[in-house]
Amino acid sequence: MRSITRLSLVVATALTLLLPLGAQDSFAEFEKKVTEFTLDNGMKFLIVERHNAPVVSFYTYADVGSVQEVKGITGMAHMFEHMAFKGTRKVGTKNWLEEKNSLDRVDRAFMALRAERDKGDKADKAKLEALQKDFDAAQEGAGQFVVQNEFGKLIDGAGGRGLNASTHSDKTDYYFSLPSNAAELWFYLESERFLNPVLREFYKEAGVVREERRMRTESNPIGKMVEEFLATAYKAHPYGEPGIGHMSDLESFTRIEAEAFFDKYYMASNITCVIAGDIDPKRARALAEAYFGRLPKRAKPEPLRITEPKQQVERRLTLKAQSQPWVLIGYHKPAATHPDGPIYDAIGSLLSEGRSSRMYRRLVTEKKIVAGAGGFPDFPGEKYPALFFFYGAANPGKTNAEVEKAMSDEIEDLKKTLVSKEELDGVKRRARSSIINSLSSNTSIGMTLSKFQVLTGDWRNVFRYLDQLNKVTPEDIQRVARETFIDTNRTVGYVEPAKPAAN
């Protein structure tokens, strides 16, 4: 459950942007530190000057995630995230031309193996064994040309820190920091891996991802329930597909399909970069044009046309597992960019954000029905209509039915009784208290500005969002709760303890 409440993550982080900028206490002053430009090929850059330390952080937001996948290639967005660190035609190889021929041999060997394997019961076992040996030999041959982790070593050697990436439903992001006098290295490496990526060791890395799936999903009751829950809540939209991918896809998709996925979504016009720290905007622009200007100009891919049909019946599922009892409840809601987005965030804060929320205070602290409870209003993503998601883990001696009733009572109370002005003001104060209790970083600036730039079309909406939140009234809360939290719009999942198998 990597998603967290937009109010706690986005708003609080956005507010803290003002702190490290000393006397800057207004949007107008912050805006003076931001330079934005778009290259001729459509690639967007935001440069945020922060000269308090000789460090600069780079955050790349690729507007592609698991939501772009279809059955047959589920898990591909995550797979490409892994591949993006394998290097390029110049980085990570001893001899690219020879390696290219070897990679082609690996592809041919894998597809021959897959074709025989796909015959199922009719597959020739002796032939499968021979094809597997051919495939292993081809991989070993290609591996002779690989310079392991050269991409990361170059960054480490220049004093870089925090090299990482993550794949989400709506995006894939890449980020790290460098001393400001080594900034040009980022422009070279990042542009190279989007201009000439080499998906070396693809099938070995697919094995790593399969093991990741086994650990996070197949051997984890909550991971397994979340996957089943989303598949039940969604009938059409790809938010219902597992971001890690189906095992059969992870076993069968190819490097050729991965290259096609990259070509379709990783064009310059689909990438936004935020550079924050000790860097001159004019120099940053010159370097961006020199390096990223090499990426070809292509139009952004078409947005998803598929929409989730309106849910008209309550959906329920139960998973038997070696686990304590858990309850998951989800209600369909509009995308985060909907005009009611700030209202949903306020509801999330009231009901399920942190120890001061109603569910935690009443169910965990006072009634002691659950060991933990929470939720967030945008699961599994923000770009498209998602779920308002709640969860609770039953205390010993308590049943899932009791937990569900207690959670539902809190939701119903929001529909029946107006929230007091004092409680709603507390939501707004908690957002602002994050200015005092949190510290910002260059990377958090990159994360926040890029998200608002891509999702809303303007990074400045970070600050306009605060005005929208301030305007939320108790009547708004009640209206949205009544529209959303209805039985026919919800999916309920139980994790029930399985009885030990008899010896």
Residue pairs with C-beta under 8 A, 6 or more apart in sequence:
1 222
1 226
1 379
1 391
2 166
2 168
3 168
3 376
3 378
3 379
3 380
3 381
3 389
4 376
5 345
5 348
5 349
5 352
5 353
5 375
5 376
5 377
6 336
6 341
6 345
6 348
6 376
6 377
6 378
6 382
7 345
7 346
7 348
7 349
7 353
7 427
7 431
7 469
8 349
8 353
8 354
10 448
10 451
10 452
10 462
10 465
11 345
11 431
11 434
11 465
11 466
11 469
12 431
12 434
12 438
13 434
13 438
13 440
13 444
13 447
13 448
14 448
14 452
14 462
14 463
14 465
14 466
15 431
15 432
15 434
15 435
15 466
16 434
16 435
16 438
16 439
16 440
16 444
17 30
17 440
17 444
17 445
17 448
17 462
18 24
18 25
18 26
18 30
18 435
19 435
19 438
19 439
19 440
20 50
20 52
20 439
20 440
21 29
21 30
21 33
21 50
23 29
24 30
24 33
27 460
27 463
30 463
31 460
33 48
33 49
33 50
34 46
34 47
34 48
34 49
34 449
34 459
35 46
35 47
35 49
35 281
35 284
35 285
36 44
36 45
36 46
36 47
36 459
37 45
37 285
37 288
38 44
38 45
39 45
39 268
39 288
39 289
39 292
39 293
40 293
40 297
41 267
41 268
41 269
41 292
41 293
41 295
41 296
41 297
41 298
42 267
42 268
42 269
42 270
42 297
42 298
42 299
42 300
43 268
43 269
43 271
43 272
43 273
43 288
43 292
43 295
44 271
44 272
44 273
44 453
45 272
45 273
45 274
45 275
45 284
45 285
45 288
46 272
46 273
46 274
46 275
46 449
46 450
46 453
46 459
47 274
47 275
47 276
47 279
47 281
47 284
47 285
48 274
48 275
48 276
48 277
48 442
48 445
48 449
49 278
49 279
49 280
49 281
50 276
50 277
50 278
50 442
50 445
51 278
52 278
53 277
53 278
54 179
54 180
54 181
54 278
55 177
55 178
55 179
55 180
55 277
55 278
55 442
56 177
56 178
56 179
56 180
56 183
56 186
56 275
56 276
56 277
56 278
56 279
56 442
57 162
57 175
57 176
57 177
57 275
57 276
57 277
57 441
57 442
57 443
57 445
57 446
58 175
58 176
58 177
58 178
58 186
58 190
58 273
58 274
58 275
58 446
59 173
59 174
59 175
59 273
59 274
59 275
59 276
59 443
59 445
59 446
59 447
59 450
60 173
60 174
60 175
60 190
60 271
60 272
60 273
61 171
61 173
61 271
61 272
61 273
61 274
61 446
61 450
61 451
61 453
61 454
62 171
62 172
62 173
62 174
62 265
62 266
62 270
62 271
63 170
63 171
63 265
63 270
63 271
63 272
63 300
63 454
64 77
64 171
64 172
64 265
64 266
64 270
65 77
65 167
65 168
65 169
65 170
65 171
65 172
65 243
65 381
66 74
66 75
66 77
66 78
66 167
66 168
66 169
66 238
66 241
66 242
66 243
66 245
67 169
67 170
67 238
67 239
67 304
67 381
67 383
67 384
68 77
68 238
68 261
68 265
68 301
68 304
69 75
69 76
69 77
69 238
69 241
69 245
70 238
71 241
71 246
71 249
72 249
72 253
73 249
73 253
73 257
73 261
74 241
74 242
74 245
74 246
74 249
75 209
75 213
75 242
75 243
75 244
75 245
75 246
75 249
75 250
75 253
76 245
76 249
76 253
76 257
76 258
76 261
77 167
77 172
77 243
77 261
78 167
78 209
78 243
78 244
78 245
79 202
79 205
79 206
79 209
79 245
79 250
79 253
79 258
80 172
80 199
80 258
80 261
80 262
80 266
81 165
81 166
81 167
81 172
81 174
82 205
82 208
82 209
83 197
83 199
83 202
83 205
83 258
84 165
84 174
84 193
84 197
85 149
85 151
85 152
85 163
85 165
86 92
86 151
86 197
86 198
86 199
86 200
86 201
86 205
87 93
87 147
87 150
87 151
87 193
87 197
87 198
87 200
88 151
88 192
88 193
88 195
88 196
88 197
88 198
89 96
89 196
89 198
90 96
90 192
90 196
91 147
91 150
91 151
91 154
91 189
91 192
91 193
92 146
92 147
92 148
92 150
92 151
92 198
92 200
93 99
93 145
93 146
93 147
93 198
93 200
94 144
94 145
94 146
94 147
95 145
96 145
96 198
98 145
99 142
99 145
99 146
99 198
99 200
102 138
102 141
102 142
102 144
102 145
103 142
103 198
103 199
103 200
103 255
105 138
105 141
105 142
106 135
106 138
106 139
106 141
106 142
106 202
106 203
106 255
107 254
107 255
107 256
108 138
109 131
109 134
109 135
109 137
109 138
109 139
110 135
110 138
110 203
110 254
111 254
112 131
112 134
112 135
113 128
113 131
113 132
113 134
113 135
114 252
114 254
116 123
116 124
116 127
116 128
116 131
117 123
117 128
118 252
135 203
139 201
139 203
139 204
142 200
142 201
143 201
146 200
146 201
151 189
151 193
152 163
154 185
154 189
155 163
155 176
155 178
155 185
155 189
156 163
158 178
158 179
158 182
158 185
159 178
159 179
159 182
160 176
160 177
160 178
160 182
160 185
161 176
161 177
161 178
162 175
162 176
162 177
162 443
163 175
163 176
164 174
164 175
164 176
165 172
165 173
165 174
165 175
166 172
166 173
167 243
168 243
168 381
169 239
169 243
169 380
169 381
169 383
170 381
170 382
170 383
170 384
170 455
171 451
171 454
173 447
173 450
174 190
175 443
175 446
175 447
176 186
177 277
177 442
177 443
178 185
178 186
180 277
180 278
180 279
183 275
183 279
183 284
183 287
184 287
187 287
187 288
187 290
187 291
187 292
188 291
190 273
190 291
190 292
191 291
191 292
191 294
191 295
194 266
194 268
194 271
194 292
194 295
195 294
195 295
197 262
199 255
199 258
199 259
199 262
202 254
202 255
202 258
203 255
206 250
206 251
206 253
209 244
209 245
209 250
210 247
210 250
210 251
212 244
213 244
213 245
213 247
213 250
216 223
216 244
217 223
217 224
217 227
217 242
217 244
218 224
218 247
221 319
221 321
221 322
221 323
221 326
221 495
222 323
222 326
222 495
224 319
224 321
225 319
225 321
225 326
225 328
225 493
225 495
226 328
227 242
228 317
228 319
228 493
229 317
229 328
229 330
229 491
229 493
230 239
230 240
230 241
230 242
230 380
231 240
231 241
231 242
232 315
232 317
232 491
232 493
233 240
233 311
233 315
233 330
233 332
233 387
233 491
234 240
234 308
235 308
235 309
236 306
236 307
236 308
236 309
237 304
237 306
237 307
237 308
237 384
237 385
238 304
238 306
239 308
239 380
239 381
239 384
239 386
243 380
264 301
265 301
267 295
267 296
267 298
267 299
267 300
267 301
268 292
268 295
268 296
268 297
268 298
269 297
269 298
269 299
269 300
270 300
270 301
272 450
272 453
272 454
273 288
273 292
273 450
274 445
274 446
274 447
274 449
274 450
274 453
275 284
275 446
276 442
276 443
276 445
276 446
277 442
304 384
307 385
308 332
308 385
310 332
311 332
311 488
311 489
311 490
311 491
312 488
313 488
314 487
314 488
314 490
314 491
314 492
315 490
315 491
315 492
316 491
316 492
316 493
316 494
317 491
317 492
317 493
317 494
318 493
318 494
318 495
318 496
319 493
319 494
319 495
319 496
320 496
320 497
320 498
321 495
321 496
321 497
321 498
322 497
322 498
323 495
323 497
323 498
324 371
324 393
324 394
324 495
324 497
325 393
325 394
325 398
325 399
325 400
325 403
325 494
325 495
325 496
325 497
326 391
326 392
326 393
326 394
326 400
326 493
326 494
326 495
327 391
327 392
327 394
327 400
327 403
327 404
327 407
327 492
327 493
327 494
327 495
328 389
328 390
328 391
328 491
328 492
328 493
328 494
328 495
329 389
329 390
329 391
329 404
329 407
329 408
329 490
329 491
329 492
329 493
330 379
330 387
330 388
330 389
330 390
330 490
330 491
331 387
331 388
331 484
331 485
331 486
331 489
331 490
332 385
332 386
332 387
332 388
332 484
332 489
333 344
333 377
333 385
333 386
333 387
333 388
333 484
334 340
334 341
334 344
334 385
335 341
335 382
335 383
335 384
335 385
335 386
336 344
336 377
336 378
336 382
336 383
336 386
336 455
337 382
337 383
337 455
337 456
338 344
340 476
340 480
341 468
342 465
342 468
342 469
342 471
342 472
343 472
343 476
343 477
343 480
344 377
344 378
344 388
344 480
344 484
345 377
345 469
346 424
346 427
346 469
346 472
346 476
346 477
347 377
347 388
347 414
347 477
347 480
347 481
348 375
348 376
348 377
348 388
349 357
349 427
349 430
349 431
350 357
350 358
350 414
350 419
350 423
350 424
350 427
350 477
351 357
351 358
351 359
351 375
351 390
351 410
351 411
351 414
352 358
352 359
352 360
352 373
352 374
352 375
352 376
352 390
353 374
353 375
353 376
354 360
354 374
355 361
355 364
355 365
356 426
356 430
357 374
358 410
358 413
359 373
359 374
359 375
359 390
359 392
359 407
359 410
360 372
360 373
360 374
362 406
362 410
363 369
363 370
363 373
363 392
363 403
363 406
363 407
363 410
364 370
364 371
364 372
364 373
367 406
368 395
369 392
369 394
369 395
369 398
369 402
369 403
369 406
370 392
370 393
370 394
370 395
370 398
370 403
370 406
371 393
371 394
371 395
372 392
372 393
373 390
373 391
373 392
373 393
373 407
374 390
374 391
375 388
375 389
375 390
375 391
376 388
376 389
377 386
377 388
377 389
378 386
379 386
379 387
379 388
379 389
380 386
380 387
382 455
383 455
387 491
388 484
388 485
390 407
390 411
392 403
392 406
392 407
393 403
394 400
394 402
394 403
400 494
400 495
400 496
404 492
404 494
411 481
411 485
412 485
414 477
414 478
414 481
414 485
415 478
415 481
415 482
415 485
418 474
418 475
418 477
418 478
419 474
419 477
419 478
420 474
421 474
424 472
424 473
424 474
424 477
428 469
428 470
431 466
431 469
448 462
449 459
449 462
450 459
452 458
452 459
452 460
452 461
452 462
452 465
453 459
